[in-house]
């Protein structure tokens, strides 16, 4: 819900028009508090096509050229993860606010460098942890933080994609823990803000990708938090029954969980079993959280208007990367990592 009004919309430049960049671009064009001035992409024809589709006046040859545009005050970085840290620093030095897709970097050290520059420049940085704005996860968090389920004992986060990204994408993504699990690491911080992670164990296997890919496609992370809370995060790049996104927290008074939505509420029960429609199409990977992408724009507009910090900023990006690094090292060494 938009709770602020602006006399003029915030003027935006967007870099990177891949899958997630296209989602953000479509929402920005629709949003009354933002106006897209120009776009840039490593593929000029893609930038031109997006500009024509959404009636955007300018395309830029590069991020550097975009930053020279004085009317732009907010930059959306939807580029590959390996570019994020340096681009955040670049935008901050140009004195512009920014939104950066997750992860903030591919190492926590680079992420911290970016955060330090953002603070030094006095600009705002919002990170693309959109699940913080998902109504289902927010309701679950409320049940946890208000004590509705009592003292938390354990949690389980399941996140499985309907189909795997290309091997080329994986090569620049940072890997499963940094690209996919990063949402879930942030969810742990979001759900249990008073309980720090003490120990991380991790397990993984390669069931889908060829030997050319230097990464796992299936992973399980076990987290031990302060207060005796135990939890698991389970990820897989491919789930043939559709995008699988579930969270459960067990407490002393009960449990709270989020379930997967279905295309219809129709169930067919026969002696052969129960039948129900499933979301198996690839695009559902984005449409499952489509409202949260728009809600995070509402939130950022309010932060800009009231000069407040985003719910998910640079520090949250660093925290998530520290957990991703711990998981990667635990997997590599077969040894739990103390934090």
GIBELMO-V745171 format. One record per helix or strand of 2 or more residues. SS is the DSSP state (a for helix, b for strand). FROM is the first residue (numbers start at 1). TO is the last residue. If there is no record, write none. Layout:
SS_FROM_TO ; SS_FROM_TO
This chain:
b_10_15 ; a_19_30 ; b_34_40 ; a_44_53 ; b_58_60 ; a_63_67 ; b_74_77 ; a_81_93 ; b_97_100 ; a_108_121 ; b_125_127 ; a_130_133 ; a_135_145 ; b_152_160 ; a_167_173 ; a_176_179 ; a_181_191 ; b_197_205 ; b_218_225 ; a_226_228 ; b_230_236 ; b_244_251 ; b_254_258 ; b_267_270 ; b_273_276 ; a_284_287 ; a_290_306 ; a_314_333 ; b_337_338
